[in-house]
Every structure is written in C-alpha cells, then in structure tokens.
Amino acid sequence: MPQKQSSNAFTFAGTSLSVNRMGYGAMQLAGREGNKLVWGPPRDVDAAIAVLREVIASGVNHIDTSDFYGPHITNQIIRKALAPYPKSLVIVTKVGARRGDDGSWIPDTSREGLTSAIHDNLRNLGLDALDIVNLRLTFDIYKPSDGSIEEPLSVLAELQQKGLIRHIGLSNATPRQVDDARRIVPIVCVQNQYNLAHREDDAFVDALNQDGIAYVPFFPLGGFSPLQSEALSQAASRLKATPMQLALAWLLHRSPNVLVIPGTSSVEHLRENLKAAALQIPTEVLAELNAITSKEPTAPSSGH
C-alpha cells in the first residue's frame, strides 16, 4: 500500500529518504563539444556551481545525476559545489552505460562495467555510499523494452549488500521488468520518459503509486526538443505562468508519487522552474492539458 504523502514531499517506500517533489536534474551542467552533447566541462564552471548552490538554498533536496554526464564532469562539479553535503540531500545517480570517445552513449550492464560505474560515482561525488542508483535499461535506448534484467540487477544487489548502494531503482523500464526486479531487490523508483506529450506510462504511473514507488519523469519539458503546444501556451498565459512552468505543475498534479527533476544551467531559469511547485491548476485547465497529447503533435525527444 502507498504511504501517505504530503502534496510537496515524498518518502521513498521502505526508506528514511524524504524529498521535496520538485527536484533538480544535473545533466545540463556538463558542456558540449561540437556534436558531442553532455560532454566535457561547461563554458563557465563558476556559473554551474552557482546553480547548484541556488538549488540547495531554494530548499531542493533531490538531485539527479550520473557519472556518464561529461563523463565524470557533472559529478565533480556537484562535489566541488556542495560537499560536505547537507544531511537532507538525496543524490540519485544511474548506471548502465558509458561514453565513447566520439561522445556516443554505449550500453554497458556487464559486471565489470557496473562495478566500475559505481566506484566512479562514489569517487567523483566524494561519497562512501550512493543514496539511490537507477539501473538504466537499454534493450531499446529510445523507449522501454522487455528483456531479462536479472544479471545486472543481481550485481547491483551485491554492491548494495557491500554497503556501496543504499537503494535501487530502474530507468527506461517496463512494468514487467519492475515486477521481475522486485523479486530480487526492493525497487524505490522508476525513471522513464514522461511529459504532457509522452504519456505512454499513464497506467504505469498509477500502478506504481499504489505500491508507493516513486515515478520520476526524465525530459519533463521535452528534453533536447522542448514541448511545443498552442493549447499549453494559451493555458499558461491565462494562469500568468510560462508554458514550461505549467508543464511542470501538471506533472506535480498528475500523481503524488511523481517527482520532477527539470534541469538547467541558469540560476534565473532554475528560479522560474521552482515556481511551478506553487502553481495551482483549475480543473478545467487540467482537462485541457490532459487532452494535449491526443490533439496536438509535439516535437520528439532524444534519449536520456
């Protein structure tokens, strides 16, 4: 049964970890080198540090990251900006891929690859144990696709038993894979692509909520191809909000187990995003937003 949650906070089932539902995704803190996205250092490291410190000052206590952002760069910036970490901060990372020299994202769920990734995250974040590690599944890199996850998940379970990982989640996962995973180890969160335009997981969100498992949408604003919708823009204008603020607020209204992790490399944009947590959406506007996915095509997103 789901735990009783407040409208603004969520406690991961079976844990002592409680976070504000509006979090922060750190992917955009890495730089770009030609066609290599999320690669190398940002143009202004001090600006990236300022964003992270504003995250904490604003009361955000949930940061989503990965050591394949950069690679290594984003986690090193997080450590430089925030260590020693506030006791309330929950850092969630993911493993299951590595970066090629050409900037490519290479699936890697081998025992050696996962073990190395966990130690990379620990070293670059400066931690003795990782709060939550999501296993990124790559049977299809663009969408969830069924396949056995017993071997890689068993590796993470062993590392958890050694005290290197506190809790485990899944990313890019199907309902069947979550069911299979829960026979091996408790699953505290699922991180899939989901936003106003990508609603394939509607029933999945509700099912996870029944079991008290967090659902954490990646690309909540569309990712590399931002959400574009006339209906969204018009509704936001009526509420004196930006379209992106309304899209984030819709996610927070969607279900109490939804945690939102929008990313940005700008303090000003961060402050705009955080205002979405206080945005109230009238019933008739919710109905309009719920109809967007079937009424209006939106720009496609890249993988996460």
N, C-alpha and C positions, 0 to 999 in steps of 0.2 A: 504493500500500500504506500502511496506517496506520503511524504512528510508534509505537515502543514508549513507552508512557506509564506513569508510576508510578500507584499507586492514589489518591494525593492530589493529583497535579499533572497539568496538560495543557499541551502546547506546540502552539500553532496551526500547522497544516501550512504549510510554506514560509515560516515567520516565525521571529523570535527571541523572540517573545512567549510567556512561560510563566506560567501562573496556577494558583493553588490551585483545586481543583474546586468548593469552597464559596465562592461569591462573595456579592455584595450587590446588590439591586435598589433604586434610589433613588426610585422613583415615589411612595412614601408620604411622602416628605419635603415634598411640596407640601401646601397646605391644602385646604379645602373651603369653598365659599360657597353655601349653600342646596343646590340640586340640582347644582351645578357640582362634579364630582369632579376631583381633582388640579388644583386651581385656586387661585391666589393663595398668599400666604405661609402657613406653618404657624402655629398658635397660639403656639408657643414656638420661635423661631429658634435660641436657645441650645441647646435640647434636641436639635434636628436636627443642629447642629454637633457636639454631644457624641456622637451616634450615629455620625456619620462618623469621628470621631477614634477611637472604640472599634473601628470596622471595621478601621482600619489597625493599631491596637495589638494586635488579635487575630490578625494575620497574613493577613487577607484582602487580596488584591491585584487583584481583579477587581470593578469597579463598573459596573453597567449603568444608563444614564440616557437622557434625551432632552431637548432644549430645548423640546419641546411639553408637558413636565410643568411646569405652573404658569400660563401658559407662562413660560419663562426662569428661574423662581424656583429650581427644584431645582439647575440647573447653577450658578447664582450662589451658592447655599449650599455646594455642593461646592467651588467655588473659594475661598470665604471660609474654609472649614474646613480645607482640605488643601493649598492652594498655598503655597509651591512643592511640587509633588507628589513623593512617593518615586519613585525611578527604577524600582522594580519594579512600580509600579501601572499596570494596564491599564484605561483608561476606554473603555467601549463605548457608543456612542450610536446613535440611529436617526433616520431622516428619512423623509418620505413623507406627512406630514400637518401640518396647522396647526390652531390653535384659533380658533373663532368667539367673538364677544363673549358669546354665550349659553353658553359652555363646551363647545360641540359640537366633535367631532373631524372635521375636514374633510380628506378625502384630497387630497393635492397632490403629484403627481410631475412637475409641469412643470419645465422647465429653470430658470425663474426661481425657482420655489418651492424646488427642491432646492439651488440655489446659495445662496439666501438662508439656508436652514436650516443649511447647512454653516458659513457665516460667523457665524450666530447662535451655534451650538455652540462655535466657536472663541473668539468674543469672551467669551461668558458663562463658559466654562470657563477662559479665560485660557491657551489653548494655541496653538502655531504649527501643529500638525498633530494630527489625530484618529487614535488608535490603530486603532480599528475602527469603521466605520459600517455599520449594517444598513439596507438599503432595506426599509421597511415596505410590503408589497403590500396593496392594498385593493380588489381586484376583488370580494371579499366581505369586509366588515370583520370578520365573526364567525368566518370559517374560511378556510383556504387554498382558492384557486380559480384554475384555469388562465387565463392571459391573457399576452400578449406583454409582456416587461419590457425589451426591447432599448433603447428610447429612454431611459427613466430611468436604467438601468444604465450606458449609454454616457456620460451626464452625470457620474455618479459616477466612472467610469473616467477621464474627462478631468480632473476635480478631483484624482484620485489622481496623475495624471501631473504635475500642477502642484505636488505635494508637500503638499496640504492634507489628504489622507487617506492613511493607510499601508496599510490593508487593508479589505476589503469583505465584508459578509455579507448575508443575506436574512432577513426576518421575515414570518411568515404565508405561507410559500411551499410550493408543491407540488414533488414530485420532478422533474417535467418542467421546471419553472422553474429549479431548481438546475442541471439538465443544460444548459439553454439558457444560463444565466448563465455557466457555466464555460467556454463557448466564447468569451466576451467578456473575462472577467477572473477570476483565481483567487478562489474563494469559501472563506473560512476558517471560517464558522459559519452555522448556521441557527437561528433563534429562532422556535419555534412553541409553541402551547398544548399542554401535555402534563403529565399527572399521573396518579395512580392511577385517577382516574375518566375521564380523557380520554386514551384510548390508541390513537387512530386512526393515530398515526405510528409504531407499533411497528416495522413493517418498514423505515420510513424511517430511524429511529434506527440500525438495524443496517447499512443500506446506507451511510449517511454514515460510520459507524465504519470500514468497510472502506476508505474513502478518506481517513481521518484528519481528517475535517471535524467540528468541534465541533457538538453539538446542545445548545441552551440553552433549556430549557423556561421559557416565561413562565406566570405563575399556577401555580407548582409546588404551591401549597397551595389552589388553587381560586379565587384572585382575590377579587373582591368577594363571592362566595358560597363560603365556606370548605368544604373537603371534610368530608363527614359520612358516617361508616360505622361500624356497630356492630362489624364484623369488625376494622377498623383500630383502634378504641378498645380492644377486648379484647386484640389482639396487643400493642399498645403497653403496656398495663397489665402483661402478663406479662414484658415486657422492661424494666419500670421506666422507661419513657420516655413522653413525651407523644405523642398521635396525630400532631401536626404534625412532631415530630422523626422519627418513624418514616416518615412520608410522604416527608420529605426524604432520609432514609437510603436508602429504597427507590430513589429516583432515582439516587443515587450508586452503588448496587449494580447498577442497570439495565444500564449500559454504560460503558466507560472514557472515551468521548467526551462523556458528559453532564456539563455544567457547571450548577450550581444557583445561582440568584440570588434567594433569598427576600428580601422587603422588609419593613421595619418602621420605625416612628418611635420605638421604645423601646429603650433600652440593655439592659434586662432581657430583653426578647423577643429581641433580637439574640443575646445570650449563649446563650439557650435554643436558638435555631436552629443556632448554630455547633456545639453539642454533637452534632448529628446526624452530623457528619463522622466521629466516633469510634464510632458505634453499629454494632455487628455484628448482622447478621440471620441467624438459623439457617435452614437450608434449608427446614424445614417451615413456618416463618413466611413466608418468601418465596413459597412456593406458595400460602399463604392470601391474601397480598396480591395476587398475580397474578390471583387469581380474583375480586377485588372488583368489577372493572368489569363483569363479566357477571352477578354475583349481586345487587348492590345498587345501586339508583338513588342518585345523589348530586345535590346542588344544582348548577344550571347556573351558568356564569361569564359575566361580561360581557366585552366586547372589551378589548384591551390598547392 
